Amino acid sequence: MEGGGTKSWYGNANSYAKLDTRPYSGILEYQPEELVITACTGTPLKEIEAALAEKNQVLAFEPPHFGDAATFGGAIAAGLAGPGRISVGNLRDFVLGARILDGKAQDLAFGGKVMKNVAGYDVSRLLPGSMGTLSLLLEASVKVLPKPAATATLRCQISQENALRVLNEWAGQPLPLSASCWIGEPRQDGELTIRLAGALTAVKAAIPLMNAAIDATEVDSTTAQAFWDDLREQRLAVFTSLHSNDTLYRLALPAACGPLTLENASGDIVFEWHGQQRWIKAPSDDATFASFKALAHTHGGHATRFKQGSHVDPSNQRFTLLSEQAHSTALEAVQARLRAAFDPAGVFATSRLP
């Protein structure tokens, strides 16, 4: 299945015929006082965000659109969240309930529309990131949050090592730190951008404290909003300058992981969410991918071929396999049982996920 097709490049190659989910569209229920919205999965993502904006509420996980045609279901299926993930939670943390059509053509509902009604097996949270390989997602209910009362963005020049150090120190303090992004060459000073969000008094109090520690300056609101939007949508030059024979790798790592030696990396690297996610451009060959997987595994994380250049073999395996890491090997059996339960005939077995 496919919505707006804005993330069709994400995941393993899929040449199967696709079911267009966009005709099943519309907001089914929106309860601002309960902080929950329920919609059909073909609903344009911008339509949902516009409805929330009227009530001064937001999808706090900031799902990337990667194009104007992005749909609600596509955002959930991809499971991707924006720059504030470490402070508010991942997309999966906001899914309260879902209605699906499984591989046996059963119309099933899981979860609820408010947090207190969510009981039993949390099946609805298996769907974010499943990329349509478990079932056809029909409807979903997600938690929303009020728009922060105040935001501010600070920027400075700093080394990767010092940026990671101060960000992890601040993470343990009662500061309204909402997002962070460092861009630069691994062995040189780069540009650190920090977003504060929360109560006006908390944001105002944090600004001089942080400025004193890293000699930062405040960015005007228009420039700041454009930066965070471009980071979320990967419109920054560091992302758009991907060579046709290279790959944009994503390394998911613990926040405490320090600077890494990255062989074959080219140009600037990006780390965001206090370093939990690092973006690196490098050759697309299997040896380079294997080295990144080994490096990430050593530090308790994993690597993904997130986006490939136009001349790279589309049949490349994009993900670290569960069997390739000792701590995830046991999950292979769990994954197999889930697929057997939801889709015994392999109706959704497109191999988009390994």
N, C-alpha and C positions, 0 to 999 in steps of 0.2 A: 504494500500500500504506500501511497505517497500523497502529501498535501501540496504545498506550493513548490516543492522541489528545490528549496533554497539550500538544503543540506545533502543533496543527492551525491555529492563528492565524498561525504564522510562515511567511513567504514569500508568494508571490503566490497569489491565490485559485485554488482547485482544486475544481472541481465534478464531477470524474470519480468513477465508482464505485471504491471502495477495497477492497483485499484485506487482511483482518485477519491480521496476522502472529503474534498472540498464541498460537494453538494450537501453533506450533512453538517450544516453550519448554524450557529446561533447561540446566544447566551440563554441558557435555560432558567437560571436562577442566580440572583445576586443579592446577597444579604450584607450590606455594608456594616450593620451593627454586629453581625456575627463574624465578620472578617473572612468571608468565604464566597467564592464564585464557582458556578457550575456551568460548563459549556460543552457543546458538541466539538469534537476534535477537528472538524474542518473549518472552525471559526478562525478568521484572520487574527493573528496575534495582536496587530495594531488596534483592532476593534475592541478587544478585551482591555488593552491598556488605556484606550480612550474612555471606556466606561468607568474604569477605576479612577482615572484622573479627575473625573467630574465629582467624585467623592473624596478627593485628596488621598487616594490609596494607590498602592503599587504592587506589582509582582516583585517582592524583595529579592528574589534570586536572579533577577535581571537576565532573562534568557536572551541569548544572541539571536537575531533574526536572520542575518546573512542574506537579506533581500526583502523587498516589500511584500512578497507573497507568503511569507512565513505563517504557519498555522499553529494553533494551540496544541493539536495532537503531535505535530512535528517537533515542537519544542520539548514535549514530554518524552517522546520516543528517543530523541537524541540525548536527553538527559544533561544538557550543557547549561551551566550557570555563568553569571557574569562576575565582575571584579570583586563584588562584596561577599562572595561565597563563604570565606572563612569567618566572617563576622555574623552573618545571618543564617547560614546553612545552605546545603545544596538543594537543587530542585526537588530531589526525592523527599526531603524533609518537609515539603509543603503539600505533598499530595495526600488528600484525606480520603478520597474514594474514587472508584472508577467503574465504568460499565464496559464490558468487552464482549466480543464474539470469538469464541475459541475455535480450535481446529476441528471440533465435532459439531460446529454450528450451534452451540449452546449460547444463549444470551445470559451472561452472568454479571452480577454486581457485587462489588467488594467495598468494604470501608463504609464511610458515611459522609455527611455534609458538614458536620462539626466535630471537633476533636474528641468530645466526650462520648460520641457514638461509635468511635472506631474501636472495634473489638475483634478478637480472634486472630487468625493468620493475616498478616498485613500484606496481602497479595497485591494491592494497588501500588505498593511501593516497589514491586518488582518490575513494573512497566517502564519507569524512567530509565533511559539508557538501553532498553532492550531492542530498540530500532526495528520494531515490528516483527521480531522473530519468535514471539510467544503467542500473540493473538492480534486481532484487530481491535484497536482502542476506539470505542464509540463516544464516550463521554467521560469527563473527569471533573472532580471538585478539588480546588486547591485553596490553601490558606493565603490570604493577602494581608498586607500590613499598612498602617498609615504612612504617608510620606513623611520622611524626617522633617522636623520643625526647622532645622538649620543644617547647612553643609558648608564646608570650606575645603579648599585644596591647597596643599603646600608643595613646594618643589625646591630641590637643591641638587648640587653635584656632590657625589660621594662614591666611595669604592663599593664594590659588590659585598665584600666582607663586612665593612662597617654598616652597610644598609641592612644586611641580615641580622647583625648584632642588635642594632637599635630597635628594629621592628619586633624582634622576639622579646626584647626587654619591655617594650611598650605593650605587647600583647598580654603581659602579666599584670598590667596596671589598669586602674579604672578610667581608661581614656576612650573617647568615642571614635576609635579608629575603625573605619569602615572598609577601606581598600588601600592597596599599595601596589606600586609597579616600579621596577627598576629596569632601565634599558641602557645597555652599553657593552663595550668590549670586556671580556672576562678579566683582564689584567690591568684595566685602566678605570679611572673614575667614570661613572655614568650618571644618568639623570634619574633621581628618585622622586616619584610623585606619590603623595599621600592624600587620601580623602578622609575627612572627619564628617560624621553625621550623627545627629541626635538632638538633644535639647539645646536651645540657644546658649544658655549659661555654660553648659558643659563644653560646647564647641569653642566658645570665646575663651574659656579658661585654659583649654588645651593648646591653643595656638602659640602663645608666648613660651610655654614650656617646651614645646617641640622645636620652635624656632631657635631657642637658646641651645638646644642639644646638637642641631645639625645645620645651623645657619641657613634656614630655609626662608623663602619668600612666599607670600600668598598669591595665588593665581586668580585672576578675575573670573567671575562665575561663568561667563559665556565661553571663555577658552577652556575652563575646567570641564564644563559639561561636554564640550566637543571632544576633549581628550578621552574621557571615560566612555563616551559612546563609541569612539573610534577604536578604543582598546577592546571593548566588548565585541564589536563587529569585525575586528581584525582589519581595520582600514588604515592603521598606522603604517608608515613606510617600511618598518622592519618586517611586516607581514606581507605587504604587497610587492616587495622586491625579491620574491622567491624565484630563483632561476629555474628554467624549464627542466633541468636534469637533477634538481635538488628536491629535498623533502623538508617540510616543517615538522619537526619532532616535538612531541609534548612529553615531558618528564614529570610525573606526579610523584612528589617526594614529601617526606615529613617537614614541618616548618623549621625544625631545628637543624636540618641538613645544611652544612656550610657550603662555601664555594667549591665547585667541582672542576677537575681538569677534563676538558671536552675535546677529544681528538677530532680533527677534521671539521670542526665547527667553522662556519664562515659568517663574517659580519657580526652585528650586534646580537646579543641574546636578551631575552626578556624573562624576568621572573615576577610573578604577581601572587596575590593572596599570601603575603609574607614568605614567598619562596616555595610554597607548596606546589606550584605549577610553573615549570620553566619551558620556554619555547626556544628551540635551537634550529637553525638552518644548517643542513649538512648533506653530503652525497646520499643517494637513495639505495646504495648497494646493501646486500644482506649483511656484509661484514660490519658496516657502520651501524646498522640497526642492532645487530647482535652485541656490539660493544656498548651501545646506549642501554640496552636491556640489562646487561650484566652490571653496568655502573649503577643503574637505578635499583636493581635488586640488592646490591651491596648495602645501599642506604635505606632499604625498606620500602621502595617504591616500584613503579613500573613505567615503561616507555610505550609510546604510540606513534605510528606514522600518521600524524593528524591530517596533513594536507600534502599532496604530491604535485610536483611540477608537471607541466603539460606533456613532457616527453618521457615521463617515468611509467614503467609497466603497471597498468591499472590492476593487474592480478596479484600484486604484492600483498602479503599478509600485513594488515595494518596494526594488529594488536599483539601485546604480550599474551601468550597462551597461559591458561591456568596451570597447565602441566609444566611450564617452564620455571615456576617459582615454588619453592618448598612450602611456603605458607598458604598457597592457594590450590595446591594439587587436590586436596580433599573436596574442594568445591566443584570439581569436574563431575563427580557423582551426583551432587545436588543439582547441578545444571541439567544433567541428563534426565533426572527424574522429573524436574519441572517441565522440560520440553515434552517428555512422554505423557505427562498429565494434561498439559494444555493443548498439545498438538501431536497426537500419536501418529497421524498419517503424514506428518511433515508438510502440511499445507503452507506453513510460514517459514519453512526451512530454506531461506534464501542465501544462507552463509554470509549475510551482511556482518554478523558477529561470528567469531569462530566457535 
